[in-house]
Amino acid sequence: MTIRLVDLTGQDARIWLEPALDIYVTAMNYPRGTEIHRAALWRDHISRPGWRAVGAVATVAPTDVRAPDVVRRRLSRPVAVDDTEILIGIAYGYRGARDQWWNQQLRLGLRQSGHPEPDIDEVTRDYFELTELHVHPSAQGRGIGEWLLHRLLTGRTERSVLLSTPEIPAEDNRAWSLYRRLGFVDVLRHFTFTGDPRPFAFLGRSLPLVADDPRGRS
Ligand SMILES: CC(C)(COP(=O)(O)OP(=O)(O)OC[C@H]1O[C@@H](n2cnc3c(N)ncnc32)[C@H](O)[C@@H]1OP(=O)(O)O)[C@@H](O)C(=O)NCCC(=O)NCCS
């Protein structure tokens, strides 16, 4: 099995959106059906300024017994790019702006936790929002998430990258491990978005991340 990264375009969304949402629901362990609500939102994001998406695609021979389960299952379904290529990871984001709900939630949270307005303006002035980053569980633990993130952030002109991720006891999951390893620091902790009781953390770091791809893969 070989894995490569591909830039995903808005025009091709009808090809990749469904498998990408499937990865998202599986990786986040959300109930089936969540993807139906998210599809409209993800489609809407495509038109936002600075939107960019990267996919990780696995190429496997149909007989490759080492292929992860997801690959073998996908081969019997018509969502693959072709019969030996399937999406196993997705990352996307866009340029943050004040008229976006996520930006307004962050500003609200910072205000509620006592940050002065000039500091809030500074944090939210010029950033790329890492909106989604997911690798199918059968392909996790091989550095694909880090690879996707590097590729997504390469060449960005924003001053920083910001994201939100669920709070996890002792920060003990792959997402936290990845973000900390790459130098993301706390922006705001234990924030509850309007309409969602779960606590989230906002993390961020300055850009550029590094000059080169982490493992020289292309
Ligand atoms: C978070 C997520 C995208 C990370 O992707 P990933 O490919 O599993 O993670 P990484 O790129 O960090 O690699 C994972 C491990 O592989 C290791 N690794 C790195 N490069 C490697 C390589 N070339 N070969 C083998 N292993 C490698 C890393 O050290 C890391 O080890 P660790 O988990 O013990 O820290 C993925 O785990 C995921 O989808 N999680 C569920 C959804 C989620 O939480 N998304 C983020 C929401 S904000």
The ligand as an SDF file (V2000), in Angstrom:
LIG
                    3D

 48 50  0  0  0  0  0  0  0  0999 V2000
   -5.5750   13.3140   15.4090 C   0  0  0  0  0  0  0  0  0  0  0  0
   -5.2630   12.5120   14.1720 C   0  0  0  0  0  0  0  0  0  0  0  0
   -5.7010   13.2700   12.9330 C   0  0  0  0  0  0  0  0  0  0  0  0
   -3.7440   12.2810   14.1120 C   0  0  0  0  0  0  0  0  0  0  0  0
   -3.4350   11.4890   12.9870 O   0  0  0  0  0  0  0  0  0  0  0  0
   -2.4160   10.2490   13.1160 P   0  0  0  0  0  0  0  0  0  0  0  0
   -1.9780    9.9450   11.7500 O   0  0  0  0  0  0  0  0  0  0  0  0
   -3.0190    9.1910   13.9330 O   0  0  0  0  0  0  0  0  0  0  0  0
   -1.3150   10.9040   14.0390 O   0  0  0  0  0  0  0  0  0  0  0  0
    0.2000   11.3420   13.8590 P   0  0  0  0  0  0  0  0  0  0  0  0
    0.4500   11.9180   12.5490 O   0  0  0  0  0  0  0  0  0  0  0  0
    0.4660   12.2340   15.0060 O   0  0  0  0  0  0  0  0  0  0  0  0
    0.9040    9.9960   14.0850 O   0  0  0  0  0  0  0  0  0  0  0  0
    0.5260    9.1860   15.1890 C   0  0  0  0  0  0  0  0  0  0  0  0
    1.7010    8.4870   15.7380 C   0  0  0  0  0  0  0  0  0  0  0  0
    2.5010    7.9940   14.6890 O   0  0  0  0  0  0  0  0  0  0  0  0
    3.8480    8.2970   14.9760 C   0  0  0  0  0  0  0  0  0  0  0  0
    4.5690    8.5000   13.7120 N   0  0  0  0  0  0  0  0  0  0  0  0
    4.9500    9.6630   13.2030 C   0  0  0  0  0  0  0  0  0  0  0  0
    5.5660    9.4610   12.0270 N   0  0  0  0  0  0  0  0  0  0  0  0
    5.5610    8.1320   11.8040 C   0  0  0  0  0  0  0  0  0  0  0  0
    6.0310    7.3270   10.7610 C   0  0  0  0  0  0  0  0  0  0  0  0
    6.6790    7.8170    9.6880 N   0  0  0  0  0  0  0  0  0  0  0  0
    5.8370    5.9980   10.8490 N   0  0  0  0  0  0  0  0  0  0  0  0
    5.1980    5.4800   11.9160 C   0  0  0  0  0  0  0  0  0  0  0  0
    4.7200    6.2240   12.9320 N   0  0  0  0  0  0  0  0  0  0  0  0
    4.9000    7.5300   12.8640 C   0  0  0  0  0  0  0  0  0  0  0  0
    3.8300    9.5300   15.7840 C   0  0  0  0  0  0  0  0  0  0  0  0
    4.9550    9.6130   16.6210 O   0  0  0  0  0  0  0  0  0  0  0  0
    2.5560    9.3820   16.5820 C   0  0  0  0  0  0  0  0  0  0  0  0
    2.7860    8.6910   17.7700 O   0  0  0  0  0  0  0  0  0  0  0  0
    1.8710    9.0300   19.0580 P   0  0  0  0  0  0  0  0  0  0  0  0
    0.4360    8.9100   18.6450 O   0  0  0  0  0  0  0  0  0  0  0  0
    2.2920    8.0140   20.0290 O   0  0  0  0  0  0  0  0  0  0  0  0
    2.2310   10.4370   19.4340 O   0  0  0  0  0  0  0  0  0  0  0  0
   -5.9610   11.1200   14.2110 C   0  0  0  0  0  0  0  0  0  0  0  0
   -5.4500   10.3770   15.2840 O   0  0  0  0  0  0  0  0  0  0  0  0
   -7.4540   11.2170   14.2950 C   0  0  0  0  0  0  0  0  0  0  0  0
   -8.1260   11.3050   13.2730 O   0  0  0  0  0  0  0  0  0  0  0  0
   -7.9910   11.1860   15.5370 N   0  0  0  0  0  0  0  0  0  0  0  0
   -9.4200   11.1820   15.7700 C   0  0  0  0  0  0  0  0  0  0  0  0
  -10.0720   12.4400   15.2870 C   0  0  0  0  0  0  0  0  0  0  0  0
   -9.5070   13.6640   15.9660 C   0  0  0  0  0  0  0  0  0  0  0  0
   -9.3460   13.7100   17.1730 O   0  0  0  0  0  0  0  0  0  0  0  0
   -9.2340   14.6730   15.1400 N   0  0  0  0  0  0  0  0  0  0  0  0
   -8.7720   15.9380   15.6240 C   0  0  0  0  0  0  0  0  0  0  0  0
   -9.9320   16.7310   16.1180 C   0  0  0  0  0  0  0  0  0  0  0  0
   -9.4250   18.3680   16.5070 S   0  0  0  0  0  0  0  0  0  0  0  0
  1  2  1  0
  2  3  1  0
  2  4  1  0
  2 36  1  0
  4  5  1  0
  5  6  1  0
  6  7  2  0
  6  8  1  0
  6  9  1  0
  9 10  1  0
 10 11  2  0
 10 12  1  0
 10 13  1  0
 13 14  1  0
 14 15  1  0
 15 16  1  0
 15 30  1  0
 16 17  1  0
 17 18  1  0
 17 28  1  0
 18 19  1  0
 18 27  1  0
 19 20  2  0
 20 21  1  0
 21 22  1  0
 21 27  2  0
 22 23  1  0
 22 24  2  0
 24 25  1  0
 25 26  2  0
 26 27  1  0
 28 29  1  0
 28 30  1  0
 30 31  1  0
 31 32  1  0
 32 33  2  0
 32 34  1  0
 32 35  1  0
 36 37  1  0
 36 38  1  0
 38 39  2  0
 38 40  1  0
 40 41  1  0
 41 42  1  0
 42 43  1  0
 43 44  2  0
 43 45  1  0
 45 46  1  0
 46 47  1  0
 47 48  1  0
M  END
$$$$
